């Protein structure tokens, strides 16, 4: 499995810098990428474009392989893997333009 990294190095660096002081939004336990974990990841990515995830010491597999799996199953891009922590990025969906131009009228 080849990880999908964001296209530009500069973009990756800025995402990493923005999340540097942040606590992980999702913690993954020894069970790995369960449906509950993926639901939490999707929810966190719907609130923010980029999130930090931490993998507990109880997880025995490869953190990089887990990061790739979570990114693929969540529809996100893998930005970086550092130790037992990794960062995912999923750009916010752009809103469809209102064809009648009545979006802000209430």
C-alpha positions as CSV (number, residue, x, y, z in Angstrom):
1,X,0.0,0.0,0.0
2,X,1.4,3.4,-1.0
3,X,0.2,6.2,1.2
4,X,-1.6,9.1,-0.4
5,X,0.3,12.2,0.7
6,X,-0.9,15.7,0.1
7,X,0.4,17.0,-3.2
8,X,2.7,19.8,-2.1
9,X,5.4,19.8,0.5
10,X,4.7,23.4,1.5
11,X,1.1,22.5,2.2
12,X,2.2,19.5,4.3
13,X,4.6,21.6,6.3
14,X,1.9,24.2,7.1
15,X,-0.6,21.5,8.2
16,X,2.0,19.9,10.4
17,X,2.9,23.3,11.9
18,X,-0.8,24.2,12.5
19,X,-1.3,21.0,14.5
20,X,2.1,21.0,16.3
21,X,0.7,22.1,19.7
22,X,-2.6,20.4,19.4
23,X,-3.7,17.3,21.3
24,X,-4.8,14.2,19.2
25,X,-8.4,14.4,18.2
26,X,-8.7,10.6,18.1
27,X,-6.8,7.9,20.0
28,X,-6.5,4.5,18.5
29,X,-6.2,1.5,20.9
30,X,-4.9,-2.0,20.6
31,X,-7.9,-3.1,18.4
32,X,-6.7,-0.8,15.6
33,X,-9.0,0.7,12.9
34,X,-12.4,-0.4,14.2
35,X,-15.7,1.0,12.9
36,X,-16.0,3.1,16.1
37,X,-12.6,4.6,15.5
38,X,-13.4,5.3,11.8
39,X,-16.7,6.9,12.8
40,X,-14.7,9.2,15.3
41,X,-12.2,10.0,12.6
42,X,-14.9,10.9,10.1
43,X,-16.7,13.1,12.6
44,X,-13.5,14.9,13.6
45,X,-12.7,15.4,9.9
46,X,-16.1,16.9,9.3
47,X,-15.4,19.5,12.0
48,X,-11.9,20.3,10.9
49,X,-9.9,19.7,7.7
50,X,-6.8,18.3,9.5
51,X,-6.6,16.2,12.6
52,X,-4.0,14.5,14.7
53,X,-4.3,10.9,15.8
54,X,-2.4,9.0,18.4
55,X,-1.8,5.2,18.5
56,X,-1.6,3.6,21.9
57,X,1.3,1.5,23.0
58,X,-1.0,-1.6,23.1
59,X,-1.2,-1.6,19.3
60,X,1.3,-4.2,18.1
61,X,1.2,-3.6,14.3
62,X,2.9,-1.0,12.2
63,X,1.8,2.5,12.9
64,X,2.5,3.5,9.3
65,X,0.3,0.7,7.9
66,X,-2.4,1.6,10.3
67,X,-2.2,5.3,9.3
68,X,-2.5,4.3,5.6
69,X,-5.5,2.1,6.3
70,X,-7.3,4.8,8.4
71,X,-6.6,7.4,5.7
72,X,-8.0,5.2,2.9
73,X,-11.1,4.1,4.8
74,X,-11.9,7.7,6.0
75,X,-11.3,9.2,2.5
76,X,-8.5,11.4,3.8
77,X,-4.9,12.1,2.8
78,X,-2.0,11.1,5.1
79,X,0.1,14.2,5.8
80,X,2.7,12.8,8.2
81,X,3.6,9.9,10.5
82,X,5.8,10.7,13.5
83,X,6.4,7.9,16.0
84,X,3.0,6.8,17.2
85,X,1.2,9.9,15.9
86,X,-0.1,10.8,12.5
87,X,-2.0,13.6,10.7
88,X,-4.8,13.2,8.3
89,X,-6.2,15.9,6.0
90,X,-9.5,16.1,4.1
91,X,-10.4,19.3,2.4
92,X,-13.8,20.7,3.2
93,X,-16.4,20.1,0.5
94,X,-17.0,23.3,-1.4
95,X,-20.7,24.3,-1.3
96,X,-22.5,24.2,-4.6
97,X,-23.4,27.6,-5.8
98,X,-27.1,28.5,-5.5
99,X,-28.4,28.6,-9.1
100,X,-31.1,31.1,-8.2
101,X,-28.9,33.3,-6.0
102,X,-31.3,33.1,-3.0
103,X,-28.9,31.5,-0.6
104,X,-28.6,34.5,1.8
105,X,-32.2,35.6,1.5
106,X,-34.3,34.8,4.6
